Amino acid sequence: MKRLLIPLVLTLAACDASPPPQPQTEARSPNPVFETQIQAVEKARAVEGQVMDAAAAQKQQIDEAAQ
């Protein structure tokens, strides 16, 4: 009985119902090393939007010309 009771008590004692506290995160400024990369990605997204708009306009013109 002791063989079963001791590990059971130790297992239950090791379990804590409350989660561990989360460390406080501070609002960090972006790393200047990555800032140029972030700007490049944002610029690429803006250009992609312009290209998609131009493609939609061109498709619409082709559809109107085909009718």
PDBQT receptor file of N, H, CA, C and O in Angstrom, charges set to zero:
ATOM      1  N   MET A   1       0.819  -1.190   0.000  1.00  0.00    +0.000 N 
ATOM      2  CA  MET A   1       0.000   0.000   0.000  1.00  0.00    +0.000 C 
ATOM      3  C   MET A   1       0.869   1.262   0.000  1.00  0.00    +0.000 C 
ATOM      4  O   MET A   1       0.534   2.261  -0.637  1.00  0.00    +0.000 OA
ATOM      5  N   LYS A   2       1.998   1.197   0.732  1.00  0.00    +0.000 N 
ATOM      6  H   LYS A   2       2.270   0.386   1.249  1.00  0.00    +0.000 HD
ATOM      7  CA  LYS A   2       2.886   2.350   0.787  1.00  0.00    +0.000 C 
ATOM      8  C   LYS A   2       3.500   2.626  -0.583  1.00  0.00    +0.000 C 
ATOM      9  O   LYS A   2       3.754   3.779  -0.930  1.00  0.00    +0.000 OA
ATOM     10  N   ARG A   3       3.739   1.570  -1.361  1.00  0.00    +0.000 N 
ATOM     11  H   ARG A   3       3.532   0.633  -1.079  1.00  0.00    +0.000 HD
ATOM     12  CA  ARG A   3       4.319   1.743  -2.694  1.00  0.00    +0.000 C 
ATOM     13  C   ARG A   3       3.393   2.554  -3.599  1.00  0.00    +0.000 C 
ATOM     14  O   ARG A   3       3.862   3.291  -4.467  1.00  0.00    +0.000 OA
ATOM     15  N   LEU A   4       2.128   2.427  -3.408  1.00  0.00    +0.000 N 
ATOM     16  H   LEU A   4       1.747   1.829  -2.703  1.00  0.00    +0.000 HD
ATOM     17  CA  LEU A   4       1.167   3.155  -4.232  1.00  0.00    +0.000 C 
ATOM     18  C   LEU A   4       0.836   4.518  -3.647  1.00  0.00    +0.000 C 
ATOM     19  O   LEU A   4       0.633   5.481  -4.386  1.00  0.00    +0.000 OA
ATOM     20  N   LEU A   5       0.783   4.603  -2.352  1.00  0.00    +0.000 N 
ATOM     21  H   LEU A   5       0.948   3.820  -1.751  1.00  0.00    +0.000 HD
ATOM     22  CA  LEU A   5       0.358   5.836  -1.698  1.00  0.00    +0.000 C 
ATOM     23  C   LEU A   5       1.413   6.937  -1.784  1.00  0.00    +0.000 C 
ATOM     24  O   LEU A   5       1.076   8.092  -2.044  1.00  0.00    +0.000 OA
ATOM     25  N   ILE A   6       2.667   6.600  -1.571  1.00  0.00    +0.000 N 
ATOM     26  H   ILE A   6       2.941   5.662  -1.360  1.00  0.00    +0.000 HD
ATOM     27  CA  ILE A   6       3.725   7.617  -1.583  1.00  0.00    +0.000 C 
ATOM     28  C   ILE A   6       3.868   8.277  -2.964  1.00  0.00    +0.000 C 
ATOM     29  O   ILE A   6       3.884   9.506  -3.028  1.00  0.00    +0.000 OA
ATOM     30  N   PRO A   7       3.974   7.525  -4.071  1.00  0.00    +0.000 N 
ATOM     31  CA  PRO A   7       4.056   8.201  -5.377  1.00  0.00    +0.000 C 
ATOM     32  C   PRO A   7       2.798   9.009  -5.699  1.00  0.00    +0.000 C 
ATOM     33  O   PRO A   7       2.885  10.064  -6.327  1.00  0.00    +0.000 OA
ATOM     34  N   LEU A   8       1.641   8.527  -5.277  1.00  0.00    +0.000 N 
ATOM     35  H   LEU A   8       1.570   7.670  -4.766  1.00  0.00    +0.000 HD
ATOM     36  CA  LEU A   8       0.402   9.254  -5.517  1.00  0.00    +0.000 C 
ATOM     37  C   LEU A   8       0.403  10.588  -4.785  1.00  0.00    +0.000 C 
ATOM     38  O   LEU A   8       0.020  11.607  -5.359  1.00  0.00    +0.000 OA
ATOM     39  N   VAL A   9       0.826  10.597  -3.534  1.00  0.00    +0.000 N 
ATOM     40  H   VAL A   9       1.138   9.769  -3.067  1.00  0.00    +0.000 HD
ATOM     41  CA  VAL A   9       0.876  11.830  -2.758  1.00  0.00    +0.000 C 
ATOM     42  C   VAL A   9       1.906  12.793  -3.352  1.00  0.00    +0.000 C 
ATOM     43  O   VAL A   9       1.653  13.995  -3.433  1.00  0.00    +0.000 OA
ATOM     44  N   LEU A  10       3.054  12.278  -3.763  1.00  0.00    +0.000 N 
ATOM     45  H   LEU A  10       3.259  11.302  -3.697  1.00  0.00    +0.000 HD
ATOM     46  CA  LEU A  10       4.074  13.137  -4.363  1.00  0.00    +0.000 C 
ATOM     47  C   LEU A  10       3.600  13.728  -5.699  1.00  0.00    +0.000 C 
ATOM     48  O   LEU A  10       3.886  14.885  -6.007  1.00  0.00    +0.000 OA
ATOM     49  N   THR A  11       2.892  12.942  -6.467  1.00  0.00    +0.000 N 
ATOM     50  H   THR A  11       2.660  12.002  -6.217  1.00  0.00    +0.000 HD
ATOM     51  CA  THR A  11       2.372  13.426  -7.744  1.00  0.00    +0.000 C 
ATOM     52  C   THR A  11       1.330  14.517  -7.528  1.00  0.00    +0.000 C 
ATOM     53  O   THR A  11       1.347  15.538  -8.216  1.00  0.00    +0.000 OA
ATOM     54  N   LEU A  12       0.442  14.309  -6.594  1.00  0.00    +0.000 N 
ATOM     55  H   LEU A  12       0.429  13.480  -6.035  1.00  0.00    +0.000 HD
ATOM     56  CA  LEU A  12      -0.580  15.309  -6.319  1.00  0.00    +0.000 C 
ATOM     57  C   LEU A  12       0.016  16.567  -5.701  1.00  0.00    +0.000 C 
ATOM     58  O   LEU A  12      -0.477  17.667  -5.950  1.00  0.00    +0.000 OA
ATOM     59  N   ALA A  13       1.048  16.425  -4.914  1.00  0.00    +0.000 N 
ATOM     60  H   ALA A  13       1.448  15.531  -4.711  1.00  0.00    +0.000 HD
ATOM     61  CA  ALA A  13       1.686  17.585  -4.296  1.00  0.00    +0.000 C 
ATOM     62  C   ALA A  13       2.438  18.407  -5.337  1.00  0.00    +0.000 C 
ATOM     63  O   ALA A  13       2.561  19.624  -5.194  1.00  0.00    +0.000 OA
ATOM     64  N   ALA A  14       2.938  17.759  -6.375  1.00  0.00    +0.000 N 
ATOM     65  H   ALA A  14       2.838  16.770  -6.491  1.00  0.00    +0.000 HD
ATOM     66  CA  ALA A  14       3.695  18.464  -7.416  1.00  0.00    +0.000 C 
ATOM     67  C   ALA A  14       2.780  19.255  -8.332  1.00  0.00    +0.000 C 
ATOM     68  O   ALA A  14       3.229  20.218  -8.953  1.00  0.00    +0.000 OA
ATOM     69  N   CYS A  15       1.526  18.886  -8.436  1.00  0.00    +0.000 N 
ATOM     70  H   CYS A  15       1.161  18.103  -7.931  1.00  0.00    +0.000 HD
ATOM     71  CA  CYS A  15       0.586  19.583  -9.311  1.00  0.00    +0.000 C 
ATOM     72  C   CYS A  15       0.064  20.831  -8.617  1.00  0.00    +0.000 C 
ATOM     73  O   CYS A  15      -0.427  20.767  -7.489  1.00  0.00    +0.000 OA
ATOM     74  N   ASP A  16       0.172  21.953  -9.291  1.00  0.00    +0.000 N 
ATOM     75  H   ASP A  16       0.570  22.005 -10.206  1.00  0.00    +0.000 HD
ATOM     76  CA  ASP A  16      -0.331  23.209  -8.761  1.00  0.00    +0.000 C 
ATOM     77  C   ASP A  16      -1.469  23.656  -9.665  1.00  0.00    +0.000 C 
ATOM     78  O   ASP A  16      -1.308  23.697 -10.885  1.00  0.00    +0.000 OA
ATOM     79  N   ALA A  17      -2.599  23.985  -9.095  1.00  0.00    +0.000 N 
ATOM     80  H   ALA A  17      -2.731  23.952  -8.104  1.00  0.00    +0.000 HD
ATOM     81  CA  ALA A  17      -3.778  24.339  -9.888  1.00  0.00    +0.000 C 
ATOM     82  C   ALA A  17      -3.640  25.702 -10.557  1.00  0.00    +0.000 C 
ATOM     83  O   ALA A  17      -4.237  25.936 -11.608  1.00  0.00    +0.000 OA
ATOM     84  N   SER A  18      -2.873  26.587  -9.971  1.00  0.00    +0.000 N 
ATOM     85  H   SER A  18      -2.388  26.396  -9.118  1.00  0.00    +0.000 HD
ATOM     86  CA  SER A  18      -2.751  27.930 -10.563  1.00  0.00    +0.000 C 
ATOM     87  C   SER A  18      -1.641  27.934 -11.620  1.00  0.00    +0.000 C 
ATOM     88  O   SER A  18      -0.594  27.315 -11.429  1.00  0.00    +0.000 OA
ATOM     89  N   PRO A  19      -1.875  28.632 -12.731  1.00  0.00    +0.000 N 
ATOM     90  CA  PRO A  19      -0.838  28.694 -13.766  1.00  0.00    +0.000 C 
ATOM     91  C   PRO A  19       0.319  29.570 -13.292  1.00  0.00    +0.000 C 
ATOM     92  O   PRO A  19       0.131  30.414 -12.416  1.00  0.00    +0.000 OA
ATOM     93  N   PRO A  20       1.488  29.386 -13.845  1.00  0.00    +0.000 N 
ATOM     94  CA  PRO A  20       2.622  30.218 -13.437  1.00  0.00    +0.000 C 
ATOM     95  C   PRO A  20       2.402  31.660 -13.883  1.00  0.00    +0.000 C 
ATOM     96  O   PRO A  20       1.751  31.896 -14.900  1.00  0.00    +0.000 OA
ATOM     97  N   PRO A  21       2.925  32.606 -13.152  1.00  0.00    +0.000 N 
ATOM     98  CA  PRO A  21       2.712  34.013 -13.533  1.00  0.00    +0.000 C 
ATOM     99  C   PRO A  21       3.437  34.329 -14.832  1.00  0.00    +0.000 C 
ATOM    100  O   PRO A  21       4.551  33.864 -15.070  1.00  0.00    +0.000 OA
ATOM    101  N   GLN A  22       2.785  35.127 -15.665  1.00  0.00    +0.000 N 
ATOM    102  H   GLN A  22       1.879  35.505 -15.472  1.00  0.00    +0.000 HD
ATOM    103  CA  GLN A  22       3.357  35.522 -16.942  1.00  0.00    +0.000 C 
ATOM    104  C   GLN A  22       4.226  36.757 -16.736  1.00  0.00    +0.000 C 
ATOM    105  O   GLN A  22       3.836  37.667 -16.004  1.00  0.00    +0.000 OA
ATOM    106  N   PRO A  23       5.377  36.805 -17.357  1.00  0.00    +0.000 N 
ATOM    107  CA  PRO A  23       6.222  37.990 -17.205  1.00  0.00    +0.000 C 
ATOM    108  C   PRO A  23       5.582  39.191 -17.883  1.00  0.00    +0.000 C 
ATOM    109  O   PRO A  23       4.895  39.063 -18.897  1.00  0.00    +0.000 OA
ATOM    110  N   GLN A  24       5.820  40.347 -17.308  1.00  0.00    +0.000 N 
ATOM    111  H   GLN A  24       6.378  40.451 -16.485  1.00  0.00    +0.000 HD
ATOM    112  CA  GLN A  24       5.278  41.577 -17.872  1.00  0.00    +0.000 C 
ATOM    113  C   GLN A  24       6.054  41.931 -19.137  1.00  0.00    +0.000 C 
ATOM    114  O   GLN A  24       7.284  41.970 -19.134  1.00  0.00    +0.000 OA
ATOM    115  N   THR A  25       5.330  42.183 -20.198  1.00  0.00    +0.000 N 
ATOM    116  H   THR A  25       4.331  42.151 -20.200  1.00  0.00    +0.000 HD
ATOM    117  CA  THR A  25       5.989  42.560 -21.447  1.00  0.00    +0.000 C 
ATOM    118  C   THR A  25       5.910  44.065 -21.601  1.00  0.00    +0.000 C 
ATOM    119  O   THR A  25       4.871  44.677 -21.355  1.00  0.00    +0.000 OA
ATOM    120  N   GLU A  26       6.999  44.638 -22.003  1.00  0.00    +0.000 N 
ATOM    121  H   GLU A  26       7.843  44.141 -22.203  1.00  0.00    +0.000 HD
ATOM    122  CA  GLU A  26       7.054  46.075 -22.213  1.00  0.00    +0.000 C 
ATOM    123  C   GLU A  26       6.889  46.361 -23.696  1.00  0.00    +0.000 C 
ATOM    124  O   GLU A  26       7.247  45.543 -24.543  1.00  0.00    +0.000 OA
ATOM    125  N   ALA A  27       6.353  47.508 -23.994  1.00  0.00    +0.000 N 
ATOM    126  H   ALA A  27       6.061  48.173 -23.307  1.00  0.00    +0.000 HD
ATOM    127  CA  ALA A  27       6.229  47.921 -25.389  1.00  0.00    +0.000 C 
ATOM    128  C   ALA A  27       7.623  48.295 -25.874  1.00  0.00    +0.000 C 
ATOM    129  O   ALA A  27       8.174  49.328 -25.492  1.00  0.00    +0.000 OA
ATOM    130  N   ARG A  28       8.176  47.448 -26.709  1.00  0.00    +0.000 N 
ATOM    131  H   ARG A  28       7.729  46.609 -27.019  1.00  0.00    +0.000 HD
ATOM    132  CA  ARG A  28       9.528  47.686 -27.200  1.00  0.00    +0.000 C 
ATOM    133  C   ARG A  28       9.478  48.403 -28.533  1.00  0.00    +0.000 C 
ATOM    134  O   ARG A  28       8.568  48.203 -29.338  1.00  0.00    +0.000 OA
ATOM    135  N   SER A  29      10.460  49.228 -28.742  1.00  0.00    +0.000 N 
ATOM    136  H   SER A  29      11.199  49.390 -28.088  1.00  0.00    +0.000 HD
ATOM    137  CA  SER A  29      10.563  49.882 -30.035  1.00  0.00    +0.000 C 
ATOM    138  C   SER A  29      11.139  48.876 -31.028  1.00  0.00    +0.000 C 
ATOM    139  O   SER A  29      11.900  47.991 -30.637  1.00  0.00    +0.000 OA
ATOM    140  N   PRO A  30      10.786  49.000 -32.300  1.00  0.00    +0.000 N 
ATOM    141  CA  PRO A  30      11.296  48.056 -33.284  1.00  0.00    +0.000 C 
ATOM    142  C   PRO A  30      12.821  48.127 -33.368  1.00  0.00    +0.000 C 
ATOM    143  O   PRO A  30      13.427  49.187 -33.213  1.00  0.00    +0.000 OA
ATOM    144  N   ASN A  31      13.396  47.001 -33.609  1.00  0.00    +0.000 N 
ATOM    145  H   ASN A  31      12.903  46.140 -33.734  1.00  0.00    +0.000 HD
ATOM    146  CA  ASN A  31      14.843  46.908 -33.742  1.00  0.00    +0.000 C 
ATOM    147  C   ASN A  31      15.259  47.616 -35.025  1.00  0.00    +0.000 C 
ATOM    148  O   ASN A  31      14.710  47.319 -36.086  1.00  0.00    +0.000 OA
ATOM    149  N   PRO A  32      16.204  48.537 -34.961  1.00  0.00    +0.000 N 
ATOM    150  CA  PRO A  32      16.584  49.277 -36.167  1.00  0.00    +0.000 C 
ATOM    151  C   PRO A  32      17.156  48.376 -37.263  1.00  0.00    +0.000 C 
ATOM    152  O   PRO A  32      17.130  48.734 -38.440  1.00  0.00    +0.000 OA
ATOM    153  N   VAL A  33      17.666  47.221 -36.880  1.00  0.00    +0.000 N 
ATOM    154  H   VAL A  33      17.687  46.930 -35.923  1.00  0.00    +0.000 HD
ATOM    155  CA  VAL A  33      18.200  46.298 -37.877  1.00  0.00    +0.000 C 
ATOM    156  C   VAL A  33      17.072  45.787 -38.769  1.00  0.00    +0.000 C 
ATOM    157  O   VAL A  33      17.256  45.625 -39.975  1.00  0.00    +0.000 OA
ATOM    158  N   PHE A  34      15.915  45.535 -38.182  1.00  0.00    +0.000 N 
ATOM    159  H   PHE A  34      15.766  45.667 -37.202  1.00  0.00    +0.000 HD
ATOM    160  CA  PHE A  34      14.794  44.991 -38.941  1.00  0.00    +0.000 C 
ATOM    161  C   PHE A  34      13.887  46.076 -39.504  1.00  0.00    +0.000 C 
ATOM    162  O   PHE A  34      13.005  45.782 -40.310  1.00  0.00    +0.000 OA
ATOM    163  N   GLU A  35      14.085  47.309 -39.099  1.00  0.00    +0.000 N 
ATOM    164  H   GLU A  35      14.801  47.548 -38.443  1.00  0.00    +0.000 HD
ATOM    165  CA  GLU A  35      13.207  48.389 -39.543  1.00  0.00    +0.000 C 
ATOM    166  C   GLU A  35      13.227  48.544 -41.064  1.00  0.00    +0.000 C 
ATOM    167  O   GLU A  35      12.181  48.778 -41.669  1.00  0.00    +0.000 OA
ATOM    168  N   THR A  36      14.389  48.418 -41.688  1.00  0.00    +0.000 N 
ATOM    169  H   THR A  36      15.239  48.228 -41.197  1.00  0.00    +0.000 HD
ATOM    170  CA  THR A  36      14.453  48.546 -43.149  1.00  0.00    +0.000 C 
ATOM    171  C   THR A  36      13.709  47.401 -43.829  1.00  0.00    +0.000 C 
ATOM    172  O   THR A  36      13.076  47.593 -44.867  1.00  0.00    +0.000 OA
ATOM    173  N   GLN A  37      13.789  46.224 -43.247  1.00  0.00    +0.000 N 
ATOM    174  H   GLN A  37      14.303  46.068 -42.404  1.00  0.00    +0.000 HD
ATOM    175  CA  GLN A  37      13.072  45.082 -43.817  1.00  0.00    +0.000 C 
ATOM    176  C   GLN A  37      11.562  45.260 -43.667  1.00  0.00    +0.000 C 
ATOM    177  O   GLN A  37      10.800  44.935 -44.578  1.00  0.00    +0.000 OA
ATOM    178  N   ILE A  38      11.140  45.769 -42.533  1.00  0.00    +0.000 N 
ATOM    179  H   ILE A  38      11.759  46.033 -41.793  1.00  0.00    +0.000 HD
ATOM    180  CA  ILE A  38       9.705  46.004 -42.308  1.00  0.00    +0.000 C 
ATOM    181  C   ILE A  38       9.193  47.045 -43.299  1.00  0.00    +0.000 C 
ATOM    182  O   ILE A  38       8.107  46.887 -43.857  1.00  0.00    +0.000 OA
ATOM    183  N   GLN A  39       9.967  48.107 -43.523  1.00  0.00    +0.000 N 
ATOM    184  H   GLN A  39      10.849  48.236 -43.070  1.00  0.00    +0.000 HD
ATOM    185  CA  GLN A  39       9.564  49.131 -44.478  1.00  0.00    +0.000 C 
ATOM    186  C   GLN A  39       9.498  48.566 -45.889  1.00  0.00    +0.000 C 
ATOM    187  O   GLN A  39       8.613  48.932 -46.663  1.00  0.00    +0.000 OA
ATOM    188  N   ALA A  40      10.429  47.675 -46.230  1.00  0.00    +0.000 N 
ATOM    189  H   ALA A  40      11.148  47.378 -45.601  1.00  0.00    +0.000 HD
ATOM    190  CA  ALA A  40      10.425  47.072 -47.567  1.00  0.00    +0.000 C 
ATOM    191  C   ALA A  40       9.185  46.212 -47.765  1.00  0.00    +0.000 C 
ATOM    192  O   ALA A  40       8.587  46.226 -48.841  1.00  0.00    +0.000 OA
ATOM    193  N   VAL A  41       8.793  45.466 -46.741  1.00  0.00    +0.000 N 
ATOM    194  H   VAL A  41       9.279  45.454 -45.867  1.00  0.00    +0.000 HD
ATOM    195  CA  VAL A  41       7.598  44.615 -46.842  1.00  0.00    +0.000 C 
ATOM    196  C   VAL A  41       6.352  45.481 -46.986  1.00  0.00    +0.000 C 
ATOM    197  O   VAL A  41       5.473  45.174 -47.791  1.00  0.00    +0.000 OA
ATOM    198  N   GLU A  42       6.269  46.563 -46.210  1.00  0.00    +0.000 N 
ATOM    199  H   GLU A  42       6.983  46.813 -45.556  1.00  0.00    +0.000 HD
ATOM    200  CA  GLU A  42       5.112  47.453 -46.310  1.00  0.00    +0.000 C 
ATOM    201  C   GLU A  42       5.031  48.101 -47.690  1.00  0.00    +0.000 C 
ATOM    202  O   GLU A  42       3.947  48.239 -48.256  1.00  0.00    +0.000 OA
ATOM    203  N   LYS A  43       6.182  48.497 -48.225  1.00  0.00    +0.000 N 
ATOM    204  H   LYS A  43       7.063  48.385 -47.765  1.00  0.00    +0.000 HD
ATOM    205  CA  LYS A  43       6.215  49.092 -49.558  1.00  0.00    +0.000 C 
ATOM    206  C   LYS A  43       5.790  48.072 -50.612  1.00  0.00    +0.000 C 
ATOM    207  O   LYS A  43       5.070  48.409 -51.552  1.00  0.00    +0.000 OA
ATOM    208  N   ALA A  44       6.239  46.824 -50.454  1.00  0.00    +0.000 N 
ATOM    209  H   ALA A  44       6.824  46.551 -49.690  1.00  0.00    +0.000 HD
ATOM    210  CA  ALA A  44       5.862  45.774 -51.399  1.00  0.00    +0.000 C 
ATOM    211  C   ALA A  44       4.367  45.511 -51.351  1.00  0.00    +0.000 C 
ATOM    212  O   ALA A  44       3.753  45.260 -52.388  1.00  0.00    +0.000 OA
ATOM    213  N   ARG A  45       3.776  45.562 -50.178  1.00  0.00    +0.000 N 
ATOM    214  H   ARG A  45       4.274  45.766 -49.335  1.00  0.00    +0.000 HD
ATOM    215  CA  ARG A  45       2.322  45.374 -50.071  1.00  0.00    +0.000 C 
ATOM    216  C   ARG A  45       1.575  46.496 -50.774  1.00  0.00    +0.000 C 
ATOM    217  O   ARG A  45       0.566  46.257 -51.439  1.00  0.00    +0.000 OA
ATOM    218  N   ALA A  46       2.071  47.718 -50.628  1.00  0.00    +0.000 N 
ATOM    219  H   ALA A  46       2.890  47.912 -50.088  1.00  0.00    +0.000 HD
ATOM    220  CA  ALA A  46       1.427  48.857 -51.294  1.00  0.00    +0.000 C 
ATOM    221  C   ALA A  46       1.537  48.711 -52.810  1.00  0.00    +0.000 C 
ATOM    222  O   ALA A  46       0.572  48.965 -53.530  1.00  0.00    +0.000 OA
ATOM    223  N   VAL A  47       2.697  48.307 -53.292  1.00  0.00    +0.000 N 
ATOM    224  H   VAL A  47       3.482  48.100 -52.707  1.00  0.00    +0.000 HD
ATOM    225  CA  VAL A  47       2.893  48.127 -54.735  1.00  0.00    +0.000 C 
ATOM    226  C   VAL A  47       2.015  46.992 -55.240  1.00  0.00    +0.000 C 
ATOM    227  O   VAL A  47       1.453  47.076 -56.332  1.00  0.00    +0.000 OA
ATOM    228  N   GLU A  48       1.897  45.931 -54.446  1.00  0.00    +0.000 N 
ATOM    229  H   GLU A  48       2.354  45.863 -53.559  1.00  0.00    +0.000 HD
ATOM    230  CA  GLU A  48       1.047  44.806 -54.853  1.00  0.00    +0.000 C 
ATOM    231  C   GLU A  48      -0.401  45.262 -55.016  1.00  0.00    +0.000 C 
ATOM    232  O   GLU A  48      -1.084  44.844 -55.952  1.00  0.00    +0.000 OA
ATOM    233  N   GLY A  49      -0.865  46.110 -54.117  1.00  0.00    +0.000 N 
ATOM    234  H   GLY A  49      -0.311  46.449 -53.357  1.00  0.00    +0.000 HD
ATOM    235  CA  GLY A  49      -2.218  46.640 -54.230  1.00  0.00    +0.000 C 
ATOM    236  C   GLY A  49      -2.403  47.440 -55.503  1.00  0.00    +0.000 C 
ATOM    237  O   GLY A  49      -3.430  47.320 -56.172  1.00  0.00    +0.000 OA
ATOM    238  N   GLN A  50      -1.415  48.256 -55.845  1.00  0.00    +0.000 N 
ATOM    239  H   GLN A  50      -0.581  48.353 -55.302  1.00  0.00    +0.000 HD
ATOM    240  CA  GLN A  50      -1.495  49.044 -57.070  1.00  0.00    +0.000 C 
ATOM    241  C   GLN A  50      -1.493  48.147 -58.304  1.00  0.00    +0.000 C 
ATOM    242  O   GLN A  50      -2.231  48.398 -59.256  1.00  0.00    +0.000 OA
ATOM    243  N   VAL A  51      -0.672  47.113 -58.288  1.00  0.00    +0.000 N 
ATOM    244  H   VAL A  51      -0.072  46.910 -57.515  1.00  0.00    +0.000 HD
ATOM    245  CA  VAL A  51      -0.609  46.186 -59.429  1.00  0.00    +0.000 C 
ATOM    246  C   VAL A  51      -1.934  45.444 -59.579  1.00  0.00    +0.000 C 
ATOM    247  O   VAL A  51      -2.416  45.257 -60.696  1.00  0.00    +0.000 OA
ATOM    248  N   MET A  52      -2.518  45.024 -58.473  1.00  0.00    +0.000 N 
ATOM    249  H   MET A  52      -2.126  45.176 -57.565  1.00  0.00    +0.000 HD
ATOM    250  CA  MET A  52      -3.795  44.307 -58.538  1.00  0.00    +0.000 C 
ATOM    251  C   MET A  52      -4.901  45.228 -59.052  1.00  0.00    +0.000 C 
ATOM    252  O   MET A  52      -5.758  44.790 -59.820  1.00  0.00    +0.000 OA
ATOM    253  N   ASP A  53      -4.891  46.493 -58.640  1.00  0.00    +0.000 N 
ATOM    254  H   ASP A  53      -4.195  46.848 -58.017  1.00  0.00    +0.000 HD
ATOM    255  CA  ASP A  53      -5.888  47.450 -59.137  1.00  0.00    +0.000 C 
ATOM    256  C   ASP A  53      -5.717  47.678 -60.636  1.00  0.00    +0.000 C 
ATOM    257  O   ASP A  53      -6.697  47.733 -61.379  1.00  0.00    +0.000 OA
ATOM    258  N   ALA A  54      -4.470  47.809 -61.074  1.00  0.00    +0.000 N 
ATOM    259  H   ALA A  54      -3.673  47.765 -60.471  1.00  0.00    +0.000 HD
ATOM    260  CA  ALA A  54      -4.201  48.013 -62.504  1.00  0.00    +0.000 C 
ATOM    261  C   ALA A  54      -4.625  46.787 -63.313  1.00  0.00    +0.000 C 
ATOM    262  O   ALA A  54      -5.164  46.923 -64.411  1.00  0.00    +0.000 OA
ATOM    263  N   ALA A  55      -4.383  45.601 -62.776  1.00  0.00    +0.000 N 
ATOM    264  H   ALA A  55      -3.944  45.491 -61.884  1.00  0.00    +0.000 HD
ATOM    265  CA  ALA A  55      -4.768  44.379 -63.472  1.00  0.00    +0.000 C 
ATOM    266  C   ALA A  55      -6.289  44.272 -63.574  1.00  0.00    +0.000 C 
ATOM    267  O   ALA A  55      -6.816  43.849 -64.603  1.00  0.00    +0.000 OA
ATOM    268  N   ALA A  56      -6.990  44.655 -62.512  1.00  0.00    +0.000 N 
ATOM    269  H   ALA A  56      -6.562  44.999 -61.676  1.00  0.00    +0.000 HD
ATOM    270  CA  ALA A  56      -8.456  44.615 -62.540  1.00  0.00    +0.000 C 
ATOM    271  C   ALA A  56      -8.996  45.627 -63.558  1.00  0.00    +0.000 C 
ATOM    272  O   ALA A  56      -9.951  45.336 -64.279  1.00  0.00    +0.000 OA
ATOM    273  N   ALA A  57      -8.391  46.797 -63.614  1.00  0.00    +0.000 N 
ATOM    274  H   ALA A  57      -7.615  47.033 -63.028  1.00  0.00    +0.000 HD
ATOM    275  CA  ALA A  57      -8.834  47.805 -64.581  1.00  0.00    +0.000 C 
ATOM    276  C   ALA A  57      -8.567  47.335 -66.008  1.00  0.00    +0.000 C 
ATOM    277  O   ALA A  57      -9.398  47.529 -66.896  1.00  0.00    +0.000 OA
ATOM    278  N   GLN A  58      -7.421  46.724 -66.223  1.00  0.00    +0.000 N 
ATOM    279  H   GLN A  58      -6.746  46.567 -65.502  1.00  0.00    +0.000 HD
ATOM    280  CA  GLN A  58      -7.084  46.224 -67.560  1.00  0.00    +0.000 C 
ATOM    281  C   GLN A  58      -8.033  45.103 -67.963  1.00  0.00    +0.000 C 
ATOM    282  O   GLN A  58      -8.461  45.036 -69.115  1.00  0.00    +0.000 OA
ATOM    283  N   LYS A  59      -8.360  44.229 -67.030  1.00  0.00    +0.000 N 
ATOM    284  H   LYS A  59      -8.012  44.284 -66.094  1.00  0.00    +0.000 HD
ATOM    285  CA  LYS A  59      -9.291  43.134 -67.320  1.00  0.00    +0.000 C 
ATOM    286  C   LYS A  59     -10.668  43.686 -67.669  1.00  0.00    +0.000 C 
ATOM    287  O   LYS A  59     -11.336  43.188 -68.574  1.00  0.00    +0.000 OA
ATOM    288  N   GLN A  60     -11.081  44.715 -66.947  1.00  0.00    +0.000 N 
ATOM    289  H   GLN A  60     -10.538  45.120 -66.211  1.00  0.00    +0.000 HD
ATOM    290  CA  GLN A  60     -12.374  45.316 -67.225  1.00  0.00    +0.000 C 
ATOM    291  C   GLN A  60     -12.386  45.950 -68.620  1.00  0.00    +0.000 C 
ATOM    292  O   GLN A  60     -13.377  45.834 -69.341  1.00  0.00    +0.000 OA
ATOM    293  N   GLN A  61     -11.298  46.616 -69.003  1.00  0.00    +0.000 N 
ATOM    294  H   GLN A  61     -10.493  46.710 -68.417  1.00  0.00    +0.000 HD
ATOM    295  CA  GLN A  61     -11.219  47.218 -70.336  1.00  0.00    +0.000 C 
ATOM    296  C   GLN A  61     -11.258  46.151 -71.427  1.00  0.00    +0.000 C 
ATOM    297  O   GLN A  61     -11.886  46.341 -72.468  1.00  0.00    +0.000 OA
ATOM    298  N   ILE A  62     -10.577  45.021 -71.180  1.00  0.00    +0.000 N 
ATOM    299  H   ILE A  62     -10.067  44.867 -70.334  1.00  0.00    +0.000 HD
ATOM    300  CA  ILE A  62     -10.583  43.937 -72.163  1.00  0.00    +0.000 C 
ATOM    301  C   ILE A  62     -11.974  43.344 -72.293  1.00  0.00    +0.000 C 
ATOM    302  O   ILE A  62     -12.426  43.040 -73.397  1.00  0.00    +0.000 OA
ATOM    303  N   ASP A  63     -12.655  43.179 -71.158  1.00  0.00    +0.000 N 
ATOM    304  H   ASP A  63     -12.288  43.425 -70.261  1.00  0.00    +0.000 HD
ATOM    305  CA  ASP A  63     -14.016  42.631 -71.192  1.00  0.00    +0.000 C 
ATOM    306  C   ASP A  63     -14.967  43.574 -71.920  1.00  0.00    +0.000 C 
ATOM    307  O   ASP A  63     -15.825  43.127 -72.681  1.00  0.00    +0.000 OA
ATOM    308  N   GLU A  64     -14.818  44.868 -71.690  1.00  0.00    +0.000 N 
ATOM    309  H   GLU A  64     -14.121  45.231 -71.072  1.00  0.00    +0.000 HD
ATOM    310  CA  GLU A  64     -15.686  45.846 -72.383  1.00  0.00    +0.000 C 
ATOM    311  C   GLU A  64     -15.386  45.867 -73.876  1.00  0.00    +0.000 C 
ATOM    312  O   GLU A  64     -16.302  46.006 -74.686  1.00  0.00    +0.000 OA
ATOM    313  N   ALA A  65     -14.127  45.730 -74.247  1.00  0.00    +0.000 N 
ATOM    314  H   ALA A  65     -13.382  45.617 -73.589  1.00  0.00    +0.000 HD
ATOM    315  CA  ALA A  65     -13.765  45.743 -75.664  1.00  0.00    +0.000 C 
ATOM    316  C   ALA A  65     -14.251  44.459 -76.374  1.00  0.00    +0.000 C 
ATOM    317  O   ALA A  65     -14.543  44.478 -77.569  1.00  0.00    +0.000 OA
ATOM    318  N   ALA A  66     -14.329  43.383 -75.644  1.00  0.00    +0.000 N 
ATOM    319  H   ALA A  66     -14.091  43.367 -74.673  1.00  0.00    +0.000 HD
ATOM    320  CA  ALA A  66     -14.742  42.107 -76.243  1.00  0.00    +0.000 C 
ATOM    321  C   ALA A  66     -16.252  42.072 -76.466  1.00  0.00    +0.000 C 
ATOM    322  O   ALA A  66     -16.732  41.271 -77.269  1.00  0.00    +0.000 OA
ATOM    323  N   GLN A  67     -16.994  42.904 -75.788  1.00  0.00    +0.000 N 
ATOM    324  H   GLN A  67     -16.604  43.555 -75.136  1.00  0.00    +0.000 HD
ATOM    325  CA  GLN A  67     -18.460  42.874 -75.931  1.00  0.00    +0.000 C 
ATOM    326  C   GLN A  67     -18.870  43.630 -77.105  1.00  0.00    +0.000 C 
ATOM    327  O   GLN A  67     -20.063  43.722 -77.395  1.00  0.00    +0.000 OA
TER     328      GLN A  67
